Amino acid sequence: MNIVPTRRSDRGAELARPAEEFRRQMDRLFEAFFSGWPLAGRGEGAFAPRLDVAETEKEVVVTAELPGLTEKDVEVTVADGRLIISGEKRSEREEKDGSYQLLERSYGTFSRVVELPGAVQEDKAAATFKNGVLSVRVPKSGESKARKIAIQGG
């Protein structure tokens, strides 16, 4: 006796699995819920670049993965102790006679904000873009060096 109900799918004699059907319904639910959010990419999937933030004695280095983009698609701003990386990843697909069965690539506008630690020299920030990777270097200001404070006993 089978206690898990199964039914025939729309694809012929293949049996649909209940867990897969549940996953598909949950995916549709989440897509509908998040479709109006800024990172939702207008229903085509969210795009938010992954970042690495490193700090040395002299500078802060932010590296962003931006596959499929060029430097013309990206804007970098440093102001008020924040680094803002924004831009748009455009869809380049052509739909002819077929339809998509799986869409995992994401498109749309994006914006990432990184709070920079301490005082930095915003006017000396520099950015490079190579092979889909953006690197931004922001020199630290000499006046914000950390110092150890001695604790007095009472």
C-alpha positions as CSV (number, residue, x, y, z in Angstrom):
1,M,0.0,0.0,0.0
2,N,1.3,3.4,-1.0
3,I,0.6,6.2,1.6
4,V,2.2,9.0,-0.5
5,P,-0.2,9.9,-3.3
6,T,1.2,10.2,-6.8
7,R,-0.4,11.5,-10.0
8,R,0.5,11.5,-13.6
9,S,2.3,14.7,-14.7
10,D,1.6,16.6,-17.8
11,R,4.7,15.0,-19.5
12,G,3.0,11.7,-20.3
13,A,3.5,8.5,-18.4
14,E,6.2,9.9,-16.0
15,L,5.0,10.0,-12.4
16,A,5.3,13.3,-10.6
17,R,6.9,13.2,-7.2
18,P,5.1,15.0,-4.4
19,A,8.3,16.6,-3.0
20,E,9.2,18.0,-6.4
21,E,5.7,19.4,-6.9
22,F,5.9,21.0,-3.4
23,R,9.3,22.5,-4.2
24,R,7.9,24.0,-7.5
25,Q,4.9,25.5,-5.7
26,M,7.2,27.0,-3.0
27,D,9.5,28.4,-5.7
28,R,6.5,30.1,-7.3
29,L,5.3,31.4,-4.0
30,F,8.7,33.0,-3.2
31,E,9.1,34.4,-6.7
32,A,5.7,36.1,-6.4
33,F,6.5,37.4,-2.9
34,F,9.9,38.9,-3.8
35,S,9.1,40.1,-7.3
36,G,8.6,43.7,-6.2
37,W,11.8,44.0,-4.1
38,P,14.7,46.1,-5.5
39,L,17.1,43.2,-5.8
40,A,14.5,41.0,-7.5
41,G,15.7,42.0,-11.0
42,R,12.2,42.7,-12.4
43,G,11.1,39.1,-12.1
44,E,14.2,37.7,-13.8
45,G,16.1,36.8,-10.6
46,A,18.1,38.8,-8.1
47,F,21.6,40.0,-8.8
48,A,23.8,41.1,-6.0
49,P,27.6,40.9,-6.6
50,R,29.7,39.0,-4.0
51,L,32.2,41.1,-2.2
52,D,35.5,40.6,-0.4
53,V,36.6,43.4,1.9
54,A,40.2,43.5,3.2
55,E,42.0,46.0,5.4
56,T,45.7,46.6,5.6
57,E,47.6,49.2,7.6
58,K,47.5,51.6,4.6
59,E,44.3,50.9,2.7
60,V,40.9,49.2,2.4
61,V,40.5,46.9,-0.6
62,V,37.1,45.9,-1.9
63,T,36.8,43.2,-4.6
64,A,33.5,42.5,-6.3
65,E,32.6,39.6,-8.7
66,L,30.8,41.1,-11.7
67,P,30.6,38.4,-14.3
68,G,29.2,39.4,-17.6
69,L,29.6,43.1,-17.0
70,T,32.1,45.7,-18.3
71,E,33.4,48.8,-16.5
72,K,30.8,50.8,-18.4
73,D,28.0,48.9,-16.6
74,V,29.3,49.8,-13.1
75,E,29.5,53.0,-11.1
76,V,31.7,53.3,-8.0
77,T,31.2,56.2,-5.5
78,V,33.1,56.9,-2.2
79,A,31.4,59.4,0.1
80,D,30.8,59.9,3.8
81,G,32.8,56.9,4.8
82,R,30.9,54.6,2.5
83,L,31.8,52.8,-0.8
84,I,28.9,52.3,-3.1
85,I,29.1,49.9,-6.1
86,S,26.0,50.0,-8.3
87,G,25.1,49.2,-11.9
88,E,22.9,47.0,-14.1
89,K,23.4,43.6,-15.5
90,R,21.3,43.3,-18.6
91,S,19.7,40.2,-20.1
92,E,21.0,39.3,-23.5
93,R,18.8,36.3,-24.2
94,E,16.9,35.7,-27.4
95,E,13.7,33.7,-27.3
96,K,12.9,32.2,-30.7
97,D,10.8,29.1,-30.9
98,G,11.7,27.4,-27.6
99,S,11.0,28.2,-24.0
100,Y,13.3,28.1,-21.0
101,Q,13.1,25.1,-18.7
102,L,15.5,26.4,-16.1
103,L,16.6,30.0,-15.5
104,E,19.5,30.4,-13.0
105,R,21.3,33.4,-14.4
106,S,20.2,36.7,-12.8
107,Y,19.8,40.2,-14.1
108,G,18.8,43.6,-13.0
109,T,20.0,46.6,-11.2
110,F,22.2,46.3,-8.1
111,S,23.7,48.3,-5.4
112,R,26.1,47.3,-2.6
113,V,27.2,49.6,0.2
114,V,30.4,49.0,2.2
115,E,30.9,51.0,5.4
116,L,34.6,51.9,5.4
117,P,36.4,51.6,8.7
118,G,37.9,54.8,10.1
119,A,39.0,57.9,8.2
120,V,39.9,57.3,4.5
121,Q,41.2,59.5,1.7
122,E,38.1,59.5,-0.5
123,D,39.8,61.7,-3.2
124,K,42.6,59.1,-3.7
125,A,40.4,56.0,-4.2
126,A,41.2,54.0,-7.3
127,A,39.3,51.3,-9.1
128,T,40.3,48.7,-11.7
129,F,38.2,46.2,-13.7
130,K,39.7,43.0,-15.2
131,N,38.1,39.7,-16.2
132,G,34.8,40.5,-14.5
133,V,36.4,41.5,-11.2
134,L,36.3,45.0,-9.8
135,S,38.9,46.0,-7.3
136,V,38.6,49.3,-5.4
137,R,41.5,50.6,-3.2
138,V,40.8,53.3,-0.7
139,P,43.9,54.7,1.1
140,K,43.5,55.2,4.9
141,S,44.0,58.6,6.3
142,G,47.1,58.9,8.6
143,E,45.1,60.5,11.3
144,S,43.0,57.4,12.1
145,K,45.7,55.0,13.2
146,A,44.7,52.8,16.1
147,R,46.6,53.2,19.3
148,K,46.7,51.1,22.4
149,I,45.4,52.7,25.5
150,A,46.9,51.8,28.8
151,I,44.4,50.9,31.5
152,Q,45.1,52.4,35.0
153,G,44.4,50.4,38.1
154,G,42.0,52.0,40.6
